[in-house]
């Protein structure tokens, strides 16, 4: 039996599910990680686990050669954005198909993406500056119009992305970002912070699947963000409620971005807004969407993007074919304060409710969420109409009661 090699994965959502779907394809999943305890459900899945230093490309190459013959490997993949560059390099070394390492290096660098797209007049061009030192910040002191967005160059999951309303907050937060030397996976971070123009308006994500340079636009997701300085996704709806004119603007802009970045293979998740009837790219992610969006698409259309990614990585021809038409949505529980969970209401049974998950229980202490990792539960609904779905999700949003911690309030 051929083996599909995974170089790490995301720790929630599709990460462990991908291993199970590999078996459904008649392949043997092999999970290569530097820390198996990071994945709580890994011991429950029938797959081969290899411990290796996944942040060392040369060592990883040697580990693969020592454990497997090339004839038994169907392909190499990951569901973690932190390892898509590593996978691209390994695919080139072992002559598997995929995007070039040069392309992945660009899409993993938010500043580099801005540089590539700045000549595309058909896209909305935001103001942006890369700062790599306190001296760079000082030079911007009188230049900026507020608010602005400050973000790391190469992180993920909206981590450390913040809206700043004045220079003191911008300076303090940019310096904090520049002090961070490694990400959550122990990889060396690119030093610097990206400062961008803040664009008001509804945010969408566009899910794309590319095969040998041909791009399939799967659909547009309506994104819901929590209120506050941190940009945490509190919910999603697929498909988004947009008219044909807006759909055409989005398709034109997204295809231009894909071609400009030389994207050729596999899933891509683009976060966008519309400004002056043009697409404004918030971020480009060379992976499947997070936030359970692939599951929403599966419930709404029947297209299993995760399985198609695994097929594409294994040399099996992907098949993008919609079989049903529902509206699917997800609502996350996002703590707006720090404190102790007093209550998580039971959700009444309903045929449209597909999944309900909590990662905490009453009595647990939670911190105010500052990124996607701070969410503590979710509910997925798929209904015939938007109004039916929204009614169920709105009820879930009120299901959490947190007793706010006065001590934490004093030091926010």
N, C-alpha and C positions, 0 to 999 in steps of 0.2 A: 504494500500500500504506500502510495506517495505521501510525502509529508509537507505540510505548510508550516513554515517557520514564522513565529510572531516575535518581534523584538519589542518587549514590554507591551503595555496597553494602557488605556485610561482605566482608572480604578473603579469607576461606576458606569452605569448605563450599558453601552455596547461592548465594553472590554471583554468580560467573561462570556457574554452571549456569542461573540464571534468564534470562540473555541467550540462551542456546541454546534454552531452552524457549519463549521468545517467538517465535522463528522457527518452531517447530513449530505455533504457533497462527496462523500466517499473518500475523504482524505484524513490523515492522522495529524492532529494539531500538536505542534511542539512549541512550548512557551519558554522563551529565553529571557531571563531576568537577573538583575543583580540583587533583588530582595523579594523573595516570594511571599514574605509576610505582609507586604504592601497590599496584597490582593486577598481579601477576606474569603472569597468564594472559590479560590483556586483549588483548594483541597477537595472540593465537591465535584470537580470536573475531571473526566477521564482524559488526561492528556499527559504527554511527556514534558517534564520540567527540567530545564538545563540552567544551572547557575553560572553566570558569566558577568564580567564587567562590561555592561552594555554601553557605557560612556567611553569606551576605548575601542575605536574602530578596528585597529590592527589586531588587538587581542580577540575581539569578537569574530573577525574573519578566521583566525586560527582555531577558535573554539568550534566554529561550524565545520571546518575542514577536518578537525580531529574526531567529531562525533558523527558525521554523515558523509556519504558519497554524493557527488553532485547529481548522479542519476536518480537518487531517491528523493530529491527535493523538488517539489512542485513549484515553489515560489517563496518569497519572503515579503512580509507585510507588517503593519502595525495599526493600531487604532489610536495611538498617542501622537499628538502633534509634535511632542518633544523628540520623537525618533523618526520622523519622516525623512529627514536628511540622511540619517544613518542607513535607513532602508534603501534610499536611492543609491547611496554609495555601494552598498552590498550588491544590489541588483546589477549595477554596472560591472563590479568585480567578477560576479558569477554569471554574467550574460543573461540575466532575466530582463523582461521588459518593464518599462515604467518611465516616470519623468526623469529628466537628467538631474544630476546633483546641482548643476549650475542654476537651474530653474528653482529647485527647492531651496537653495541658499538664499535666493532673492525673496521668495514668498515667506520665508521664516524671519525676514528682516523688514519690519514695517517701514523704516526709513527708505530702504532700497526699493520697495514697492512704490512709494510716493515718487521717487526719482524716475523710475521707469515710466510711470503713467503721466508725468507732468507735461508731456508733449501732446497728449491726446485731447484735442480741443473739444471733442464730442462729450467728454466727461466733465463734471464740475471739478474745478481745481481749487482745493482748499489752501489756505495759508498754512505752512508747516515749517518748523525749524528743528534741527537735531542739535541738542546741547550735550557736550561731553565733559564740561568742566564748570566750576563756579564762575570762571571768567566769561564763558559763553553766556551764562545766565545774566550776568551784569550787563552785557551788551544789549540784552533784550528789554531792559528795564522800562524804557519809554516807548517801545516799538509796538506792543501788543494791544489789541482790542479784546476786552474780556466779555464773557467767559471764554476760556480755552480748555482744551483737553490735554492732559499730560498722561503719558503711558510709557511703559518699557518698550524697548526695541523688539524684543523676541520672546515675550512671555505668552501665556495662553489663558483661556477661560475668563477674560476680562480682569485678570489679576493685576492689581495696582493701577487700573485705569481710573482716572478721576477728573472731574470738572472743577476748575479753579476760577474764582471770581475776581482775584486781584493778584498783584505781584508778590506780596508776602506769602500767600498760600501756595502760589506757583513755585516760588523759590524753595520753600521748605519741602514741598512734596517732590520736586525734581531732584533735590539733593538726596532725599531718602531713597529714591529709585536708583540714583547713581552709586549709592553706598552698597547696594545689593550685588554681590559677586557671583552667586550661584542660584539657580532656580530650584524648584521643589524636587527635581530629580538629580540634583548634585552636579548638573552640567554648568560649565562656566558661561556666565551671561555676557552678552555684548554690553560694554559700558556706555552709558548715555541715556538720555530721555528724549522722547519725541513730543514736541509741543505742536498742537494742531488747532486750527480754527474749529470752533464749536458750531455745529449745524443743527438747528431746530428741526422738528418734524418727525413723522412716523418712521420707525426703522423696520426694515424687512430683511429677511435673509433669502438667498437664492441657492437652491441645491442643484448642482450640476454633476453629471457623470460623463466622463470623456473616455472614448475608446479609440486608440490610434489616431488621435487628433480630431475626431469627430465629437462634437459636444451635444449632449442631451440635456436640455433644461427641464429638470424634473418638476419644478414648481417654485412658487413664492410663498414664504412663510411670514405671517404677521407676527412681529415680535412685541412682547410687552415687557417694559423695564420698570423696576421699582423707582420710587421717587427718592431723590437724594443725590449726593455727589458721586456715589459709586454706581457703576452701570451693571447692575445685576439683573439678569433675565428672570422675570417672575412668571412668565407664561408664553405660550406660542399657540397660534392657530394656523392650520393648514387645510385647504389652500387659503391664502389671504384674500380678503374681499377687495379686489381691484378691478377697474374697468379695462376695456381693451386698449385704450390709448396708453394708460399707465403700463400695462403689460408689455406693449410694444417698446416703450422707452426703456424699460428694465431689460428686456431681451437684447436690444441693440447694445446697451451699455455693457452688459455682462459679457456678451460675446467679444466685444472689443477688449475688455480686460483680460480675458482668457488668452486671446491671440497675442496681446502685447507681452504677457508674461511667459509665453511659449508653453502654456499648459497643454499636455498631450494625453494624460492617462489617469483614470481613476476619479474618485469623488473630489469635489471642491465645494466649500461652503463660504459664500460671499455675504457679508453684512453690508447693507447699503441704505442710503436715504435718497430722496429726490430733491434737488435744488435747481431752480430755474429750468425745469423740464429736462434736467440731465441727471444721470446717475452719479451720486457721490459715494465712493467706496469708503466705508468705515474701516473694514478690515477684510483681508483675503486669508482664508484658511485652507491649506492643502490636505484636507481630510473630510470625513463625514462630519455633519453637524453634531454638536453636543446637544444637551438639553432634551434628549429623547426625540428629537425631530425625525430621525429615521423611522422610529416606531410610529409616529403620527402619520408619516407618509405611507407606511405599510397598512395601517388601519384605514386610511382614507382612499388609497388607490390599489392596494394589493402588491405594490412594488416593494421588494425587500432590498433596499440599497446596501445593507450590510452584507447580505449574501452575494450581491452582485460585485461588491468590492473583493470578496474572497475569491470569487470565480475569476475576476480580472487578474488578480495577483497570481493565480494558479495556472493561467494559460487557457482557461475555459471561457468561451465566448459569452459575455454578459447578455442578458435579455431584459430590456426595459419595456415592459408592457403593462399598461394600466388595465385593471380588471373590474374596478368598482369606483363609485364616486360618492364619498361621504365627506363630512367636515369633522376634522379631528382637532382636539385641543388638549393642552396640558396646563395645569396650574401648579406652581411650586409654592411651598411654604418658606417664606424668607423672613427670618427674624429681624424686625425693625429696631429692636432694643436688646440689650443683654439682660439675662435673668433666668429664672427657673420656670420650666414648662409646668403649668398647673393642669392643663387639660388638652387632650387631642380628641375631638369628637369622633364617634363612630360614624362611618359613612353608610347611608342606607343603600341597600342592594338595588341595582338598576341595570338593565341589559346593555345600556350604552356606556356604562362605566367599565373600562377595560383593565385598568391597573390602579392600585392605591398602595403607596409605599411610605413608610416613616423610617427615618434613621435614628430617631430619638424617642424616648418614652417620657411620660409625666414623672417629674422629679429630677430630670436631667437639667444641667446648667448649659445654656447656649449663649454664644456671643452674638452681638449685632453683626449681621452679614456684611462683609466688605467685598466679597467676590462669589463666584458660583459655588465654591466649596462650602460656603456657609449655609446653603439651603438644606432643609432638614426633612423634606418629604415632597410628594407630588401625587396628583391624580390625573389619569388620562381618560378622555371621553371621546367617543366617535358616534356622531348622530347624523340624521338625515338633513337637519337644518342647523344653521349657526345659532339661532335662538334657543333651540333645545340643548345644544352643547353648552352654551354660555350659562344657562340657568343652573345646570349641574355644577359647573366649575365655580360659579359665584358662591354657591353654598359651601364648597370645600375651603374657599379662601377664609371663611370665618370660623374654621374648625380648630384654630390654635389659640390658646390663651397662655400668655407669658406674664409672670409676675416680675415687673421690672426691678432690677437691682439698683438701689439708691447709690451705692458705692460706685458702681460703673458710671452712673449718670454724672457724678462729680468729676470724673476723669475722662470724659468723652472728648 
